[in-house]
Amino acid sequence: MWGENTLLKGKNILVVEDETFVAFDIALAIEDTGGTVIGPAASVEEALQLLSKIEVSGAILDVNLTDRDVTPVALLLIEQNVPLIFHTGVGVPAELAAIHPNLVICIKPTSPERLIEQLRKQMDAR
């Protein structure tokens, strides 16, 4: 079913996730729905470098990364009006939640298919 799905066809999707197997599963699901994976990035620094070179249509972000929390990446994406969702076991940092209370948060473990459905809803709402 997923191999024939075109939910993300032609879309560049940033994946920011420092757990290799989780990142791999998300990346495969994005590709199965016609999207192009940007990353996966395991750190804020790596994600910001990717965003400086490539325009993205959406993003799936883990919160706690190898170098710090994902706040700088999230704020840049929000500023650029890029749809995003968080895939985390701990929720988003309080400062980010206070500024943007309507963020979409999927608590780990969430299936890659569910993450894509949630991201697509955000993309369709724009």
N, C-alpha and C positions, 0 to 999 in steps of 0.2 A: 504494500500500500504506500509506504513512505517513498519508495523509489520512484513512483509515478507522480508524486505530489509536487506542485510548483508554487507553494506558498511564498517562497522567497526568491523566485526566479529573477535573475539579474540584479540581485541586491548584495551589496558588500556588508557583511555582518562582522563586527568586531567581537572577538571572544577574549575576555580577560579572566584568566583562571590559572592558578598556580598548581592545581592538582592534575597531573598529567593524564590520568585515565578519565577524569571528569571532562577535561578539555577535549580529549580525543572523542569521547561520546557526543559531546555537543557539536564538535566540528563535523563529524560524520552525519549527524542529523540535519545540519544546515545544508551540507552538500546534497543529501538525499532529497531536500526540498527545493533544489535549484539555486541555492544561494552560494556566494563565494565567501569563504572564511578569511577574515583578516586576523592574523595571529595564529594560534592563541598566544597572548602575551601573559607572562607570569609575573610581571612587575608593573608598577606605575610608570617607571622610566621607559620600559619597552612599549607600553600602550601609547604613551604620549609621542614617542618617536614614530610609531605607525600612523597615528592621527595627523602628524605633521606632513605625511607623504600621501596619504590615501583618504579619500572622502568615503564615509560609511553611511549606510542607510538605517542602521540599527546596531544595538550593542547588548550583549549579555555579560554582566559584570559580577565577578566574585568580589567580596568586600575586603577580606584580609589577604594581602598578597605578600610576596617575598620581601619587598622593601618597605611597605607601609600600607595604610588602607587606601582604597580606590577613590577617595574624595576628589583629588585633582582631575582625574579622568572623568568622573561623573559630572563635575561642574563644567568642564569644557564641552562635553556632549550636550548638556542641558542648555548652555549658552548658544550652541550651534543648532538647537532645536532637533536633535537626533533622538528618536525614540530609544528607550533603554529599559532593561529590567535588571534587577539584582537577583543573583542566585547565591544564597549565603546561609550559613548555619547560625549566624549571630545577629542578623538584622543590619541596618545601616547605621553609621555613626550618628549620634544625636544631633550634631551641628548640621549635618546634611538633611536629616529628617525635619529639623526645625525650619529650615529655609524652603524645603520642598516636601510638604507633608503628603503629597499624593503619589509618591514613588511606588512602583510595582515591585514587590518583594516576594520571591519564591524561596521558601525555606528548603534547604538541602535535607534529604535527597528529593529532588524533583526530576522527573524523566525529561530527557532532551526534547521529546515531542511536546510535552506540556510547556517547556520554556519557549519553544518556537511558537506555539499557539498564543502564549501571553505576549510575546514580542510582536507578533503579527497584529494582534488587537491594538497595541500601542501605535504601530505603524499606520494602521487603517484609520485611527482616530485623528491623525494629523492631516 
